[in-house]
Amino acid sequence: MLLVTLMWSIAGVVTRQLDAVRGFEITFWRSLFNALALSLMLGWMRGPALLWRTIRRGSVVQWVSGMCWCVMFTAFMLAISFTAVANVLVTMAVAPLLTALVARLAIGHRLAARTLVAMVVAGAGIVWMYAGELIGAESRHLLGTVVALCVPLAAAINWTVIQHIGNRHGDDAPDMLPAVLIGAVLSAVIMLPLSLPLAASAHDLRLLALLGVVQLAIPCLMSVAAARALSAPEVSLLALLEVVFGVAWAWLGANEVPSTAVLGGGALVLGALAANEALALRRSSRNRLVKGGA
């Protein structure tokens, strides 16, 4: 999972090294290379015939999840095109709290007191971070922030749907890995007409292939495998390292120095999230010890 977060975190700094390609075309090529890599890897894992049959006969849940993946793939790259990497990553970090809130509203999942406190603290961090950033800022930074918010919202819906189906059907739940491929294909198809005429150079295509395969396709599948061995709080806690790594890469490799407001507000957001997940992990460990002793 540590390796997954390290691979995820290179998106910002790699994007800043592109020569000519921008905005919609970046998203198109990244999603296309992601879809090609996922087709090969899932085809090898599931078998080409079974993979195609699973997608063709896919349930509504798989397609809903696929559309959520599409929003996440698309909104992330567009947001990075409009505003600073640090702004996007800290905004995305609220995904666990939004997921808890959506799960509460949609399926009645109870919110722990620690999660409610974390939401308040993280909300204060977001206000601090963006109050200074957006007052007098260029409109594209505001647009980037709004687009970035689509990522944790789509993620919250996606994980809630997957959790609900898993709880209802158990081992008979539909295979959700093909939904990642559906999302990549949808993103590429939607972005293609908006990207024309294509302007990517050979240099750009190599970097975009790196993003699609190494930054996205491989770690997405690795994270699913890691989630089978780690508890949900452990996965959420380790995933926060993407923010730390991503801001550091952009700072060192693209000279994107985060402002004081971003560092201060981001520290509040990450601190609230880390404390919430650490307490959940501690409680889970205590429960296992009690059951083991019984």
C-alpha positions in Angstrom: 0.0 0.0 0.0 3.0 2.3 0.6 4.2 1.6 -2.9 0.6 2.3 -4.2 0.6 5.7 -2.7 4.0 6.5 -4.0 2.9 5.5 -7.6 -0.3 7.5 -7.3 1.6 10.6 -6.1 3.7 11.2 -9.3 0.7 12.5 -11.3 1.3 16.2 -10.5 5.0 16.4 -11.1 4.8 14.3 -14.3 2.0 16.4 -15.7 4.1 19.6 -15.1 6.8 18.1 -17.4 4.5 17.9 -20.5 5.4 20.1 -23.4 2.4 20.9 -25.6 -0.5 18.8 -24.4 -3.0 20.4 -21.9 -6.3 19.9 -20.2 -8.8 17.6 -22.0 -6.1 15.9 -24.1 -4.0 15.0 -21.0 -7.1 13.4 -19.5 -7.9 11.6 -22.8 -4.4 10.0 -23.2 -4.1 9.1 -19.6 -7.5 7.4 -19.6 -6.7 5.7 -22.9 -3.4 4.2 -21.7 -5.1 3.3 -18.4 -7.8 1.4 -20.3 -5.3 -0.4 -22.5 -3.2 -1.5 -19.5 -6.3 -2.6 -17.6 -7.6 -4.6 -20.6 -4.3 -6.5 -20.7 -4.0 -7.1 -17.0 -7.6 -8.0 -16.3 -7.7 -10.1 -19.4 -4.7 -12.0 -18.1 -6.3 -12.3 -14.6 -9.9 -13.2 -15.7 -9.4 -14.4 -19.2 -10.4 -12.3 -22.2 -13.7 -14.1 -22.8 -14.8 -14.0 -19.2 -13.8 -10.3 -18.9 -15.8 -9.3 -21.9 -18.8 -11.4 -20.8 -18.7 -9.8 -17.4 -18.7 -6.3 -18.8 -21.3 -7.0 -21.5 -23.6 -8.6 -18.9 -22.6 -6.2 -16.2 -25.1 -5.3 -13.5 -26.3 -1.8 -12.8 -24.0 -1.6 -9.8 -21.0 -2.3 -12.0 -21.9 0.5 -14.4 -22.7 2.9 -11.5 -19.3 2.2 -10.1 -17.8 2.5 -13.6 -19.3 6.0 -14.0 -17.9 7.0 -10.6 -14.4 5.8 -11.7 -14.9 7.9 -14.9 -15.6 11.0 -12.9 -12.6 10.4 -10.6 -10.2 9.8 -13.6 -11.5 12.8 -15.5 -11.9 15.3 -12.7 -8.5 14.7 -11.2 -6.5 15.5 -14.3 -8.7 18.5 -15.2 -8.3 19.9 -11.7 -4.5 19.6 -11.9 -4.6 21.5 -15.2 -6.5 24.4 -13.5 -4.9 24.8 -10.1 -1.9 23.7 -7.9 -1.2 20.1 -7.2 -1.3 20.7 -3.4 -4.8 22.2 -3.6 -6.1 19.2 -5.5 -4.5 16.6 -3.3 -5.7 18.2 0.0 -9.2 18.6 -1.4 -9.2 14.9 -2.4 -8.0 13.9 1.0 -11.5 14.5 2.5 -12.8 11.4 0.6 -12.9 9.1 3.8 -15.0 11.7 5.7 -17.4 12.2 2.7 -17.7 8.5 2.3 -18.7 8.2 6.0 -21.3 10.9 5.5 -22.7 9.5 2.2 -22.9 6.0 3.8 -24.8 7.5 6.7 -27.3 9.3 4.4 -27.7 6.4 1.9 -27.5 3.2 3.9 -27.9 4.4 7.5 -24.3 3.6 8.5 -23.8 5.1 11.9 -21.2 7.9 12.3 -18.8 7.6 15.2 -18.3 10.6 17.4 -14.6 10.7 16.4 -15.7 10.9 12.7 -18.0 13.9 13.4 -15.2 15.7 15.2 -12.8 14.9 12.3 -15.4 16.4 9.9 -15.6 19.6 11.8 -11.8 20.0 12.1 -11.2 19.0 8.4 -13.9 21.5 7.4 -12.1 24.2 9.3 -8.9 23.3 7.5 -10.6 23.5 4.1 -12.0 26.9 4.9 -8.6 28.1 6.1 -6.9 26.8 3.0 -9.2 28.2 0.4 -10.3 31.5 2.1 -6.8 32.9 1.4 -6.4 31.1 -1.9 -9.7 32.1 -3.5 -10.0 35.7 -2.4 -8.6 37.6 -5.4 -7.5 34.5 -7.1 -7.8 33.7 -10.8 -11.1 32.1 -11.8 -9.2 29.0 -13.0 -8.1 28.2 -9.4 -11.7 28.4 -8.2 -12.7 26.2 -11.1 -9.9 23.7 -10.3 -11.1 23.5 -6.7 -14.7 22.8 -7.7 -13.6 20.2 -10.2 -11.3 18.6 -7.6 -14.3 18.2 -5.2 -15.9 15.9 -7.8 -13.2 13.3 -7.1 -14.0 12.7 -3.3 -17.7 13.0 -4.0 -17.6 10.3 -6.7 -15.3 8.2 -4.5 -17.7 8.4 -1.6 -20.6 7.3 -3.8 -18.5 4.5 -5.3 -17.3 3.0 -2.0 -20.7 3.3 -0.5 -22.3 1.4 -3.4 -19.5 -1.3 -3.3 -19.9 -1.7 0.5 -23.6 -2.0 0.3 -23.5 -4.6 -2.4 -20.8 -6.5 -0.5 -22.8 -6.5 2.7 -26.0 -7.6 0.9 -24.5 -10.4 -1.4 -21.3 -11.4 0.4 -19.3 -13.9 -1.7 -21.9 -13.7 -4.4 -21.4 -10.0 -5.0 -20.6 -9.0 -8.6 -16.9 -8.6 -9.6 -16.2 -4.9 -9.3 -12.7 -4.9 -10.9 -14.1 -4.5 -14.5 -15.8 -1.3 -13.3 -12.4 0.3 -13.2 -11.9 -0.6 -16.9 -15.4 0.7 -17.7 -14.5 4.0 -16.0 -11.3 4.4 -18.0 -13.0 3.7 -21.3 -15.9 6.1 -20.6 -13.4 8.8 -19.6 -11.4 8.4 -22.8 -14.5 8.3 -25.0 -15.9 11.5 -23.4 -12.6 13.4 -23.6 -11.7 12.5 -27.2 -13.9 15.0 -29.0 -12.9 17.7 -26.6 -9.2 17.0 -27.2 -9.2 17.4 -31.0 -7.0 18.3 -32.7 -4.5 16.1 -30.8 -1.2 17.9 -30.1 0.8 15.5 -28.0 4.5 15.1 -28.9 6.4 11.8 -28.6 7.9 13.1 -25.4 4.4 13.9 -24.1 3.0 10.5 -25.1 5.8 8.7 -23.2 4.9 10.6 -20.0 1.2 10.1 -20.5 1.7 6.4 -21.0 3.7 6.5 -17.7 0.7 8.1 -16.0 -1.9 5.8 -17.5 0.0 2.5 -16.7 2.4 3.1 -13.7 0.5 6.0 -12.0 -3.0 4.6 -12.4 -3.7 1.1 -13.8 -1.1 -0.9 -11.8 -1.6 0.8 -8.4 -5.4 0.6 -8.8 -5.2 -3.2 -9.0 -2.6 -3.3 -6.3 -4.8 -1.3 -3.9 -7.6 -3.8 -4.4 -5.2 -6.6 -3.5 -3.9 -4.7 -0.5 -7.4 -4.0 0.8 -7.9 -7.8 1.1 -5.0 -8.0 3.6 -5.4 -4.7 5.4 -8.3 -3.3 7.4 -10.3 -0.3 6.0 -8.7 2.2 8.6 -5.2 0.9 7.7 -5.9 1.5 4.0 -7.4 4.9 4.6 -4.5 6.0 6.8 -1.8 4.8 4.4 -3.6 6.4 1.5 -3.1 9.8 3.1 0.6 9.5 2.2 -0.4 10.3 -1.4 -0.9 13.9 -0.3 2.4 14.1 1.4 4.3 12.4 -1.5 2.4 14.4 -4.2 3.0 17.8 -2.6 6.7 16.9 -2.1 7.2 15.8 -5.7 5.5 18.9 -7.1 7.6 21.1 -4.7 10.9 19.4 -5.6 10.3 18.5 -9.3 8.1 21.4 -10.5 8.9 24.2 -8.1 5.3 24.4 -7.0 5.8 25.9 -3.5 2.5 25.5 -1.5 1.3 28.7 0.3 1.1 29.0 4.1 -2.7 28.7 3.9 -2.4 25.4 2.0 0.2 24.0 4.4 -1.7 25.1 7.5 -5.2 24.1 6.3 -3.8 20.9 4.8 -2.1 20.0 8.1 -5.5 20.4 9.9 -7.2 18.2 7.2 -4.6 15.5 7.3 -4.3 15.6 11.1 -8.1 15.1 11.5 -8.1 12.3 9.0 -5.1 10.6 10.6 -6.5 10.8 14.1 -9.8 9.5 13.0 -8.4 6.5 11.2 -5.8 5.8 13.9 -8.5 5.7 16.6 -10.6 3.4 14.4 -7.5 1.1 13.9 -6.9 1.1 17.7 -10.5 0.3 18.4 -10.4 -2.5 15.9 -7.2 -4.0 17.4 -8.8 -3.8 20.9 -11.9 -5.6 19.7 -9.8 -8.4 18.2 -7.9 -8.8 21.4 -11.1 -9.0 23.4 -12.5 -11.6 21.1 -9.2 -13.5 21.2 -9.2 -13.5 24.9 -12.8 -14.7 25.0 
